[in-house]
Amino acid sequence: MCALSLNAAVFDVKTFGARGDGKTLDRDAINKAIEAASAAGGGTVVIPAGTYLSGSIRLRSNITLQFDPGATLEAASDAAAYDAAEPNQWTQFQDSGHSHWHNSLIWGDGVENVSIVGPGLISGKGMTRGGGPQGAGADKTVALKLCRNVTLRDFSISLGGHFGVLATGVDNLTIDNLKIDTNRDGIDIDSCRNVRVSNTSVNAPNDDAIVLKTSFALGSLRPTEHVTITNCLVSGYDIGSLLDATYKRTLARAPDRDGPTGRVKIGTESSGDFRNITVSNVVFDRSRGLALESVDGARIEDVAVSNITMRDVSNAPIFIRLGSRMRAPEGTPIGAIRRVTISNVVASGADPRYASIISGIPGHDVEDVALSNIRLLYRGGLTLDQVAKQPADLVNSFFFRSSGGVPPREPFDTPEREKEYPEPSMFGIVPAYGLLLRHARGIELSGIQVGFIEEDRRPAFVLDEVKDVAFDRVNAQKVPGVPSFVMKNVENVDVHRSSHISDTHVDRAERKEM
């Protein structure tokens, strides 16, 4: 039978001794099938219906790992079943989980022309959800390092550990029609080029769903560029309830004490640049909003986001943050965010504490951002007095409470927190209910509609240390006696064709309300 498999370039793992009974460790048999296919110049390694208990599976070039219907690959709970994490001298510049690949259920290092396909299930319930080599075992479901021409298609992942998919330095990566229901990150694309993510659903209530990164794990600054994310769902349902289609919503908070995560994000690891990225036709449900974050020196440039819907948003619907955490080699300059377009976004049921936020830091502006055709409906119910007092029952963020800072007494003096981990909650309750814009220039907003469900007595828009900003066709729900705009230290601000406000040009103002 083995000779027949070799001649047919199809390698059934049962031919090599796999039992598929859910009790026998089938790791060695699966790896033998892969090695046989590799020795033959390539082929398809078939995992038939059954449950295959396994440790580390080592991919080789020119291999397709194919799951038949009814096939389950289950991660063993025995830590000895997994390969050790390889050494990496650069671990101080990113989370440890990003710095190692071999301590995974399935890993490929320097391979090419590799596919994992088929309607099977990969269960990671025997893996850890940590992020480092300390303590043996695996913390990643699929880990790929310095590979090219990789396809992941049609399978599902349950409880994927620290990462369902971690791709680092992978060129020509296609991810299509996956379902991932996991306890930490879903898909991390780190320092990769020419990537397509499509038709994929990721439920990740405790961490990010689909996230682009540029860590220093490879020992060099390598960009993530030429990326498309399209036709996807990201969510923060209870773990397991995406795959069983119950979509439960009982989880109130992620481990960082903010609401369920499950979003699309650029960052946080952001040493290298992000370029030429498009995100379109994505549904966010019971999750945090879209986040673009450069805090370690990255330049985020030429990004287009369109056709996004969000419901039950657990923090800012839109969060663009340029900071200076600088978890990067010494001498790395502060990064930049520019040439970003976000259009056709509808969000409802958003957390009222954080609004949407576009924020740089003193001396480093977010620049050249265009928002158009945006409709944001917040839950509302807050006041500026609450902003000034920052009561503990409204500031649940671990980041905010651990910073040691005293909340500002003047509600429009939002703290900078420029070196902290970037989350909307790092600022506490913000003084705007719709959009906080600060340390920014060259911002265009057109066709913007913001409102609230319960009366909110904060202005819709707060502008702080900004210049060259244009509002056109802005419709903001308003409470009598509360201004729509509060501006501090602004230059060249225009408001045209907007509700409640006559056309206005502000050449320069230290403080202005409209």
C-alpha positions as CSV (number, residue, x, y, z in Angstrom):
1,M,0.0,0.0,0.0
2,C,2.9,2.4,0.8
3,A,4.3,1.9,-2.7
4,L,0.9,2.5,-4.3
5,S,0.7,5.8,-2.3
6,L,4.1,6.9,-3.4
7,N,3.3,6.2,-7.1
8,A,0.0,8.1,-6.8
9,A,1.6,11.0,-5.0
10,V,-1.1,10.6,-2.3
11,F,0.0,9.6,1.2
12,D,-2.7,8.4,3.5
13,V,-1.5,8.8,7.1
14,K,-3.2,5.5,8.1
15,T,-0.8,3.8,5.7
16,F,2.0,5.0,7.9
17,G,0.4,3.8,11.1
18,A,-2.0,6.5,12.2
19,R,-4.9,5.1,14.1
20,G,-7.3,8.1,14.2
21,D,-9.0,6.7,17.4
22,G,-8.5,9.9,19.5
23,K,-6.4,7.9,22.0
24,T,-3.2,6.9,20.2
25,L,-0.6,9.6,19.6
26,D,-0.5,9.8,15.7
27,R,2.2,12.5,15.5
28,D,5.0,10.2,14.2
29,A,2.8,8.5,11.6
30,I,1.7,11.9,10.2
31,N,5.2,13.1,10.1
32,K,6.4,9.9,8.4
33,A,3.7,10.5,5.7
34,I,5.0,14.1,5.2
35,E,8.6,12.9,5.0
36,A,7.6,10.3,2.4
37,A,5.8,12.8,0.3
38,S,8.8,15.2,0.5
39,A,11.2,12.4,-0.5
40,A,9.0,11.7,-3.5
41,G,9.3,15.4,-4.6
42,G,5.9,16.4,-3.2
43,G,2.4,15.2,-2.8
44,T,-0.8,15.2,-0.9
45,V,-0.9,13.9,2.7
46,V,-4.4,12.8,3.4
47,I,-6.0,12.7,6.9
48,P,-9.2,10.6,6.6
49,A,-12.2,10.8,8.8
50,G,-11.3,10.1,12.5
51,T,-9.8,11.9,15.4
52,Y,-6.0,12.1,15.4
53,L,-4.2,12.9,18.6
54,S,-1.0,14.6,17.7
55,G,2.0,16.7,18.8
56,S,4.2,18.8,16.5
57,I,3.6,18.2,12.8
58,R,6.5,19.5,10.7
59,L,5.6,20.8,7.2
60,R,7.9,20.3,4.2
61,S,8.0,22.0,0.8
62,N,5.7,21.0,-2.0
63,I,3.2,19.3,0.4
64,T,-0.6,19.6,0.7
65,L,-2.0,18.5,4.1
66,Q,-5.6,17.5,3.3
67,F,-8.3,17.0,5.8
68,D,-11.1,14.7,4.6
69,P,-14.7,15.5,5.9
70,G,-15.0,14.2,9.4
71,A,-11.3,14.5,10.2
72,T,-10.2,16.1,13.4
73,L,-6.6,16.8,14.4
74,E,-6.5,17.1,18.2
75,A,-3.6,18.6,20.1
76,A,-2.3,16.3,22.7
77,S,-2.2,17.5,26.3
78,D,1.2,15.8,26.9
79,A,3.8,18.6,26.6
80,A,6.5,16.1,25.5
81,A,4.6,15.6,22.3
82,Y,5.7,19.0,21.0
83,D,9.0,20.3,19.6
84,A,10.9,22.8,21.8
85,A,10.8,26.5,21.1
86,E,13.9,27.4,19.0
87,P,16.2,30.1,20.5
88,N,15.7,33.7,19.4
89,Q,18.0,36.5,20.5
90,W,15.4,39.2,19.7
91,T,12.6,38.2,22.1
92,Q,12.8,41.4,24.1
93,F,11.2,43.3,21.2
94,Q,7.9,41.4,21.0
95,D,5.7,39.1,23.0
96,S,7.5,35.7,23.4
97,G,4.8,33.9,21.5
98,H,5.8,35.9,18.4
99,S,9.4,34.9,18.8
100,H,9.1,31.1,18.4
101,W,7.4,28.8,15.9
102,H,8.5,25.2,16.5
103,N,6.5,24.9,19.7
104,S,3.3,24.5,17.7
105,L,0.9,21.9,16.6
106,I,1.7,22.4,12.9
107,W,4.8,24.4,11.9
108,G,6.8,25.2,8.8
109,D,10.1,26.9,8.7
110,G,11.6,28.1,5.4
111,V,9.2,25.9,3.3
112,E,7.5,26.8,0.1
113,N,4.5,25.6,-2.0
114,V,2.6,24.4,1.0
115,S,-1.2,24.0,1.6
116,I,-3.4,23.0,4.4
117,V,-6.9,22.4,3.0
118,G,-10.1,20.5,3.5
119,P,-13.2,20.6,5.7
120,G,-11.6,19.2,8.9
121,L,-11.3,20.5,12.4
122,I,-8.1,21.3,14.3
123,S,-8.8,21.2,18.0
124,G,-6.2,22.9,20.2
125,K,-7.7,22.0,23.6
126,G,-4.4,20.4,24.7
127,M,-2.3,23.5,24.0
128,T,-1.5,26.4,26.2
129,R,-2.9,29.9,25.7
130,G,0.2,31.5,27.0
131,G,2.9,33.0,24.7
132,G,6.3,31.7,25.4
133,P,8.7,28.8,25.6
134,Q,8.6,28.6,29.4
135,G,7.0,25.4,30.3
136,A,7.0,22.8,27.6
137,G,4.1,22.4,25.2
138,A,2.6,24.2,22.2
139,D,0.9,27.6,22.2
140,K,0.2,27.9,18.4
141,T,-2.0,25.9,16.1
142,V,-0.3,26.8,12.8
143,A,3.0,28.6,12.8
144,L,4.9,29.6,9.6
145,K,8.3,31.3,9.5
146,L,10.0,32.6,6.3
147,C,7.8,30.6,3.9
148,R,6.4,31.4,0.5
149,N,3.5,30.3,-1.6
150,V,1.2,29.1,1.3
151,T,-2.5,28.3,1.1
152,L,-4.8,27.7,4.1
153,R,-8.3,26.9,3.1
154,D,-11.6,25.4,4.3
155,F,-10.7,24.0,7.7
156,S,-11.8,25.1,11.2
157,I,-9.8,25.8,14.4
158,S,-11.2,25.4,17.9
159,L,-9.2,26.7,20.9
160,G,-6.1,27.7,19.0
161,G,-3.8,28.7,21.9
162,H,-2.0,32.0,21.8
163,F,-2.4,32.0,18.0
164,G,-4.7,30.1,15.7
165,V,-2.5,31.1,12.8
166,L,0.9,32.9,13.2
167,A,2.6,33.8,9.9
168,T,5.9,35.6,10.1
169,G,7.9,36.6,7.1
170,V,5.6,34.7,4.7
171,D,5.3,35.8,1.1
172,N,2.3,34.9,-1.1
173,L,-0.1,33.8,1.6
174,T,-3.7,32.9,0.9
175,I,-6.2,32.3,3.7
176,D,-9.7,31.5,2.6
177,N,-12.9,30.1,4.1
178,L,-11.5,29.4,7.6
179,K,-13.6,29.3,10.7
180,I,-11.6,30.0,13.9
181,D,-13.2,30.0,17.3
182,T,-10.5,30.6,19.8
183,N,-9.3,31.7,23.3
184,R,-6.7,34.3,22.1
185,D,-5.6,35.7,18.7
186,G,-7.2,34.2,15.6
187,I,-4.9,35.2,12.7
188,D,-1.6,37.1,13.1
189,I,0.1,38.2,9.9
190,D,3.6,39.5,10.9
191,S,6.1,41.0,8.4
192,C,4.4,39.3,5.5
193,R,4.0,40.4,1.8
194,N,1.2,39.7,-0.7
195,V,-1.5,38.3,1.6
196,R,-5.1,37.6,0.9
197,V,-7.6,36.8,3.7
198,S,-11.1,36.2,2.5
199,N,-14.4,34.6,3.4
200,T,-13.2,33.8,6.9
201,S,-14.9,34.0,10.3
202,V,-12.9,34.5,13.5
203,N,-14.4,34.5,16.9
204,A,-11.8,35.7,19.5
205,P,-13.5,37.3,22.6
206,N,-10.3,37.5,24.6
207,D,-7.9,38.9,21.9
208,D,-7.7,40.1,18.4
209,A,-9.4,38.3,15.5
210,I,-7.4,39.3,12.4
211,V,-4.3,41.4,13.1
212,L,-1.4,42.7,11.0
213,K,1.9,43.1,12.8
214,T,5.5,43.9,12.2
215,S,7.6,42.6,15.0
216,F,11.4,42.3,15.3
217,A,11.2,38.6,15.7
218,L,13.2,37.9,12.5
219,G,16.0,40.3,13.7
220,S,15.2,42.9,11.0
221,L,12.6,45.5,10.1
222,R,10.4,43.8,7.6
223,P,7.2,45.4,6.3
224,T,3.8,43.9,6.1
225,E,2.5,45.1,2.8
226,H,0.2,44.3,-0.2
227,V,-2.5,42.9,2.1
228,T,-6.2,42.3,1.3
229,I,-8.8,41.4,4.0
230,T,-12.3,40.9,2.5
231,N,-15.6,39.3,3.1
232,C,-15.0,38.3,6.7
233,L,-16.7,38.2,10.1
234,V,-14.9,39.1,13.3
235,S,-16.6,38.6,16.7
236,G,-16.4,38.4,20.4
237,Y,-19.1,35.7,21.1
238,D,-18.5,33.2,23.9
239,I,-15.8,30.8,23.0
240,G,-17.1,27.9,21.0
241,S,-20.4,29.5,20.0
242,L,-19.2,30.4,16.5
243,L,-18.6,26.8,15.5
244,D,-21.7,25.5,17.1
245,A,-23.7,28.5,15.7
246,T,-25.3,29.5,19.0
247,Y,-23.5,32.9,19.1
248,K,-23.7,33.3,22.8
249,R,-23.0,36.7,24.4
250,T,-22.6,36.2,28.1
251,L,-18.9,37.1,28.3
252,A,-18.7,40.7,29.6
253,R,-15.0,41.4,29.5
254,A,-11.7,40.2,28.0
255,P,-8.8,39.5,30.4
256,D,-7.6,43.2,30.1
257,R,-10.9,44.2,31.7
258,D,-12.2,45.9,28.5
259,G,-15.1,44.4,26.6
260,P,-14.8,41.4,24.2
261,T,-12.1,41.9,21.6
262,G,-12.5,40.0,18.3
263,R,-11.6,42.9,16.0
264,V,-9.4,43.7,12.9
265,K,-6.3,45.6,13.9
266,I,-3.0,46.9,12.5
267,G,-0.4,46.7,15.4
268,T,0.4,46.5,18.3
269,E,3.8,45.0,17.4
270,S,4.8,47.7,15.0
271,S,8.5,48.0,14.5
272,G,8.4,47.6,10.7
273,D,6.2,49.5,8.2
274,F,2.6,48.7,7.0
275,R,2.0,49.6,3.4
276,N,-0.6,49.1,0.7
277,I,-3.4,47.5,2.8
278,T,-7.1,47.2,2.0
279,V,-9.9,46.0,4.4
280,S,-13.4,45.7,2.9
281,N,-16.7,44.0,3.4
282,V,-16.1,43.0,7.0
283,V,-18.8,42.4,9.7
284,F,-17.8,43.2,13.3
285,D,-20.3,41.7,15.9
286,R,-20.0,42.1,19.7
287,S,-16.3,43.2,19.4
288,R,-14.0,46.1,19.6
289,G,-13.8,48.4,16.6
290,L,-11.3,48.9,13.9
291,A,-7.8,49.8,15.2
292,L,-4.7,51.2,13.4
293,E,-1.8,51.5,15.8
294,S,1.8,52.5,15.3
295,V,3.6,52.6,18.6
296,D,7.0,51.0,18.0
297,G,8.3,53.1,15.0
298,A,6.1,51.8,12.1
299,R,5.0,54.0,9.2
300,I,1.4,53.0,8.4
301,E,0.8,54.3,4.9
302,D,-1.7,53.8,2.0
303,V,-4.5,52.0,3.8
304,A,-8.1,51.8,2.5
305,V,-11.0,50.5,4.7
306,S,-14.5,50.3,3.2
307,N,-17.9,48.7,3.7
308,I,-17.7,47.9,7.4
309,T,-20.7,47.1,9.7
310,M,-20.4,46.9,13.5
311,R,-23.0,46.0,16.1
312,D,-22.5,46.0,19.9
313,V,-19.1,47.7,19.8
314,S,-17.2,47.3,23.1
315,N,-14.9,50.3,22.6
316,A,-14.1,52.9,20.0
317,P,-15.6,52.0,16.5
318,I,-12.6,53.7,14.9
319,F,-9.2,54.0,16.8
320,I,-6.2,55.4,15.1
321,R,-3.2,55.8,17.4
322,L,0.3,57.0,16.8
323,G,2.3,56.5,20.0
324,S,5.9,56.1,21.3
325,R,6.0,52.8,23.3
326,M,9.1,52.1,21.2
327,R,9.4,48.4,21.8
328,A,12.1,48.3,19.1
329,P,15.9,48.4,18.7
330,E,17.6,51.5,20.1
331,G,17.6,54.4,17.7
332,T,14.3,53.4,16.0
333,P,12.5,56.7,15.3
334,I,8.8,57.4,16.2
335,G,6.6,56.2,13.3
336,A,3.9,57.9,11.3
337,I,0.3,57.3,10.1
338,R,-0.7,58.9,6.8
339,R,-2.8,58.4,3.7
340,V,-5.6,56.4,5.3
341,T,-9.1,56.3,3.9
342,I,-12.1,54.9,5.8
343,S,-15.4,54.9,4.1
344,N,-18.9,53.4,4.3
345,V,-18.9,52.4,8.0
346,V,-22.1,51.7,10.0
347,A,-21.8,51.1,13.7
348,S,-24.5,50.8,16.4
349,G,-24.6,50.1,20.1
350,A,-21.0,51.5,20.7
351,D,-19.6,51.9,24.2
352,P,-20.2,55.5,25.1
353,R,-17.0,56.0,27.1
354,Y,-14.5,56.1,24.3
355,A,-16.1,57.6,21.2
356,S,-13.9,57.2,18.0
357,I,-10.4,58.4,18.5
358,I,-7.7,59.7,16.1
359,S,-4.7,60.7,18.2
360,G,-1.0,61.3,17.7
361,I,1.3,62.6,20.4
362,P,3.0,66.0,20.8
363,G,5.3,66.7,17.9
364,H,4.0,63.7,15.9
365,D,0.7,64.1,14.2
366,V,-1.5,61.6,12.6
367,E,-1.9,63.0,9.1
368,D,-3.8,62.8,5.8
369,V,-6.8,60.7,7.0
370,A,-10.1,60.8,5.2
371,L,-13.4,59.6,6.7
372,S,-16.5,59.5,4.6
373,N,-20.0,58.1,4.8
374,I,-19.7,57.1,8.4
375,R,-22.7,56.4,10.7
376,L,-22.0,55.9,14.4
377,L,-24.6,55.3,17.0
378,Y,-23.4,55.2,20.6
379,R,-25.2,54.0,23.7
380,G,-24.8,57.5,25.3
381,G,-25.8,58.4,28.8
382,L,-22.7,60.3,30.0
383,T,-21.8,63.8,31.0
384,L,-18.7,66.0,31.1
385,D,-18.9,65.9,34.9
386,Q,-18.4,62.1,34.7
387,V,-15.4,62.7,32.4
388,A,-13.9,65.0,35.0
389,K,-14.5,62.7,38.0
390,Q,-13.7,59.4,36.1
391,P,-15.6,57.2,38.6
392,A,-14.1,53.7,39.0
393,D,-17.3,52.0,37.8
394,L,-16.9,53.5,34.4
395,V,-13.1,53.0,34.0
396,N,-12.7,49.3,33.8
397,S,-9.5,49.2,31.7
398,F,-6.5,47.4,33.2
399,F,-4.3,49.8,31.2
400,F,-5.9,52.9,32.7
401,R,-5.9,51.7,36.3
402,S,-2.4,50.4,36.2
403,S,-0.9,53.6,34.8
404,G,-0.7,55.3,38.2
405,G,-2.0,58.6,36.6
406,V,-4.6,60.9,38.2
407,P,-7.5,61.6,35.9
408,P,-7.7,65.2,34.7
409,R,-9.9,67.6,36.6
410,E,-10.6,69.7,33.4
411,P,-12.7,67.3,31.2
412,F,-11.0,68.4,28.0
413,D,-7.5,67.8,29.2
414,T,-7.3,64.2,28.0
415,P,-4.1,62.5,29.3
416,E,-1.4,61.8,26.7
417,R,-0.2,58.3,27.8
418,E,2.1,58.3,24.8
419,K,4.3,55.3,25.9
420,E,1.5,53.0,27.0
421,Y,0.0,50.0,25.3
422,P,-2.6,51.4,22.9
423,E,-6.3,50.9,23.7
424,P,-9.1,53.4,23.6
425,S,-9.6,52.9,27.3
426,M,-6.0,54.2,28.0
427,F,-7.6,57.7,28.0
428,G,-10.4,56.9,30.4
429,I,-13.8,58.4,29.5
430,V,-13.2,60.9,26.7
431,P,-14.9,64.3,26.5
432,A,-16.5,63.7,23.1
433,Y,-19.3,61.3,22.5
434,G,-18.6,61.0,18.7
435,L,-15.0,61.7,17.8
436,L,-11.9,62.9,19.7
437,L,-9.4,64.3,17.3
438,R,-6.0,65.4,18.6
439,H,-2.4,65.8,17.4
440,A,-3.5,65.5,13.9
441,R,-3.5,67.4,10.6
442,G,-4.9,67.1,7.1
443,I,-8.0,65.3,8.3
444,E,-11.1,65.3,6.0
445,L,-14.6,64.2,7.3
446,S,-17.5,64.1,4.9
447,G,-21.0,62.5,5.3
448,I,-20.5,61.9,9.0
449,Q,-23.5,61.1,11.2
450,V,-23.1,60.5,14.9
451,G,-25.8,60.0,17.6
452,F,-26.7,58.4,20.8
453,I,-29.5,56.1,22.2
454,E,-29.6,57.7,25.6
455,E,-29.1,61.4,26.0
456,D,-25.4,62.3,26.2
457,R,-24.3,65.7,27.5
458,R,-20.9,65.8,25.9
459,P,-20.1,67.5,22.6
460,A,-20.1,65.4,19.5
461,F,-16.6,66.4,18.4
462,V,-13.5,67.5,20.4
463,L,-10.5,68.9,18.5
464,D,-7.3,69.3,20.4
465,E,-4.0,70.4,18.9
466,V,-5.1,69.9,15.3
467,K,-4.7,71.8,12.0
468,D,-6.1,71.7,8.5
469,V,-9.3,69.9,9.3
470,A,-12.4,69.9,7.1
471,F,-15.9,68.8,8.1
472,D,-18.5,68.6,5.3
473,R,-22.1,67.3,5.7
474,V,-21.8,66.4,9.3
475,N,-25.0,65.5,11.2
476,A,-24.5,65.3,15.0
477,Q,-27.3,64.6,17.4
478,K,-27.4,67.4,20.0
479,V,-28.7,68.1,23.5
480,P,-29.8,71.8,24.0
481,G,-27.1,73.8,25.7
482,V,-24.3,71.4,24.8
483,P,-22.0,72.5,21.9
484,S,-21.5,70.2,18.9
485,F,-17.8,71.2,18.7
486,V,-15.2,72.1,21.3
487,M,-11.8,73.1,19.9
488,K,-8.5,73.7,21.6
489,N,-5.4,75.1,19.9
490,V,-6.6,74.5,16.4
491,E,-5.6,76.0,13.0
492,N,-7.5,76.1,9.7
493,V,-10.7,74.3,10.6
494,D,-13.6,74.4,8.2
495,V,-17.2,73.2,8.9
496,H,-19.6,73.3,5.9
497,R,-23.1,72.1,5.2
498,S,-23.5,70.6,8.7
499,S,-26.4,70.4,11.1
500,H,-26.9,73.0,13.9
501,I,-23.9,75.1,12.7
502,S,-23.5,77.7,10.0
503,D,-20.7,77.4,7.6
504,T,-17.6,78.3,9.6
505,H,-13.9,78.9,9.0
506,V,-11.6,79.0,12.1
507,D,-8.2,80.4,11.2
508,R,-6.8,79.9,14.6
509,A,-8.3,79.4,18.1
510,E,-7.0,78.6,21.5
511,R,-10.5,77.7,22.6
512,K,-13.7,77.8,20.7
513,E,-17.2,76.2,21.1
514,M,-19.8,75.9,18.4
